[in-house]
Amino acid sequence: MVKFLLPLSEYNRIYQVTHGVLQGVPDATAEKACLFFAAVGGYVLNQRYNIGARIVGGAFCFCLGEGGGEVATFGKLEDGQLVSGLDAFHMWLQTDTHIIDFMAPIYREAFADHPRSANLPRKMMQRRLDEEASDLDALVHTGDFRFYPDPALTDELLDGFLAKPFNGDLIKIAMAWYGKRRARQVPTFAMQDEKGRVARLSLAASVATGSW
């Protein structure tokens, strides 16, 4: 099984375009927009790469430091179990072989409530499924991960997201800005709202400099 489906430069391109669109949306908070990152990433992988990728939602755990006990989570504890809900979840992409999260370069901001997050390096999250930790106790090395998909929650969140025409418009903008896979990425793009106001989008300045 190959280690990565995408080279770092192409992963960063998808991340930067997606984040760049969000930066042009008033009141949007990129580190809370996991569904948008997954949606745009999924469209690019399926339409530009012919890589079958599906959006998955649920609880997600990620180890921030060595030795265990430094685990950040998207989810909530109920009766000693990590679960997800409408108020506590994460969204990512899965292929037949990999889990991919295009929001990973801003985990530092997403996990801001965790004391170890401030120095978290910016890296891509593109891991083979067989690298997943066996359970929560196995999350002991930086970058170890475990996920708990919730199909019903995934469907509910996706249905709500796609029911809003604005979200569909943003995805179209991201895809138009991304352009063709092998074309040079345009660094800026114009986005016009329903009142005719034009916002100039720029690629996100932050990039992943390695991989987990």
N, C-alpha and C positions, 0 to 999 in steps of 0.2 A: 504494500500500500504506500502511495506517495505521501511524503510528509506534508506538503502544502499543495492546494489546488491552485492558488494564486501566488505569484511572486509578491514581495513586499511592496514594490512600486505600484502594482495594480490594485492591491488591497488599499493602499493609501489614496489612490485616485478615487475609488468609490467612497471611502470615508470622507475625503475632503469635499467632494461635490455634495454629498448628503448634508454634512455639517454646514457647508456654505449656504445651502438653501435655507436651513433652519435659522442661520444668522440674519437672514433677510426677512424673517417673520416676526413682527412685533409680539413681545411677551412669550415667545417660544423659549423653552429651556432645553438645550440640546441633551444634557445628561439625564433628562427624564423622557427623552423621545425615542426610547428603544424600539418601539413599534415602527416608527418612521425609518430608522436606520435599517431595520430588518426588511421593511417593504421595498425600499429603494434597492438595497443590496440584492434582494431576491429577484427583482425585475432585471437588474443588470446581469446576474449570474445566469438566469434562465434565457433571457433574450439576446445577450451579447456573447455569452460563453457557451451556451447550450449545456449548462450544468444544472441538473435538476436539484433545486433548493427549495425547501418549504419553510414557512414561518412557524416557529414553535414557541409557545409561551408556558410559563410556569415559574417555579422557584429555581434559583441559581446560586451556587456557592463558589467562592473563589478565595484561595489562600494568598494573603498579602505578605507573609513573612515566614521564615524558616522556623521549624520546631513545633508547629501546631499552635492553636489558640489565637492565631491572627487571621481568622476567616471572616470575610465580609459576605453578606448575603442579600439577595433580592428575594424577599419572601417574609414570612412571619412564623413564629413558633406557636403551636397550639397543642397542648397536652404533650409537650416534649418532642413534637414532630414538626419538621419544617414543611410548611404548606404555602400555597399561593392563593391570591384572591384579587379582586378588583382594586384593592388598595395596597397590594404588595405583590409585585410580579416583575418578571423580566421577559423580553422577547429576543430570540436569536434565530439563526438559520441552521438547518440541518440538511446535509446531503446523505447519500447512502454510506459515506465514509467519514465525513467530517462535521464538526460544529464550527460555525463561523459567526463572530459577533463584530459587526462594523462599528460598534460604539466603544470598543475596547480602548482606543487611544485616549478616551476621556473617562476611564474608570476612576482616575484621580478625583475628578469632580463628582462622579456618580456615587462614590463611596466616601464622600466628604465627611460624613459623621463618624467614620472609623479613624482612630488616632494614628494608624499607620498609613493612611491614604495620601498624606501631603507629599511624601517623597516617592510615590508610586511612579515608576517610569512609564513612558508612553510606548506601548507595544501592541502588536496585532494579536487578536485572538482567532486563531485558525488551527484547530487541533483535531487529530484523528479521534474518532469515537472510542477506539480501544484504549485511549490514554486517560479516560475518565477515571477518577478515584472510585474505589469500590464502595466506600461509604464515607460518612462525615469524619470519622476518626482517621481516615487515610489522607485527609487534607493537611499535610505536614510540610510540604515544600512550596516555595513561592511559585505561583502559577498553577498549582493543582486545582482541579475543578470538579464539580459534580452538579448535575442538573436533574430536575424533577418535572418533566412535562405534564401539563394539565390540558388534555385535548378539549374539554368542554370550555374551559376558560379561554383557550386560544381562539376557538370559534366565536365566542361572545365578543372578545376584544376586536378581532378582525372584522366581524360584521359591523360593529359600531364605528370602527375606523373607516371602512370603505363606504359606509352609508353617508358620510359627509363629503359632498362634492369638493370642498376645499382641499381635503387630503389627496383626492385623486388629481386635482390640478397641480399640487406641489410635486407629486410623483412624476407627472408629465414634464414639469419644468426641470426636475433633476435628470430625467432621461434625455431631454433635449440638450441640456448643458453637457452631460456626459458625452453625448454624441456617439461616434463609432469607436469600437474597441481599439483599433490600431491607429486612430487619428490622434494628433497632438491635442492634449487637453487645453481648451481655452481657459485662461485664468479668471476671467470675469464673465458675467452674464446679466442681462437685463430681465427683471421680473416686473410685470404690470398687474396691479390689483383691479378689482371690479370698478373702481372709481377713476381708473386711468392713471393712477400715480405709479411712477416707475421707480423701482429699487434696483440699485446696482449690486449684484452679488459678487463676492470674491471667495476663492477657495480658502478653506480653513487654513490658518497658518501652522497649526499643530499637526504633526505627523507621527506615525509609529516609527520607531528607530530600531526595532527588533521584534522578536516574537516570544510569546510565553511558552 
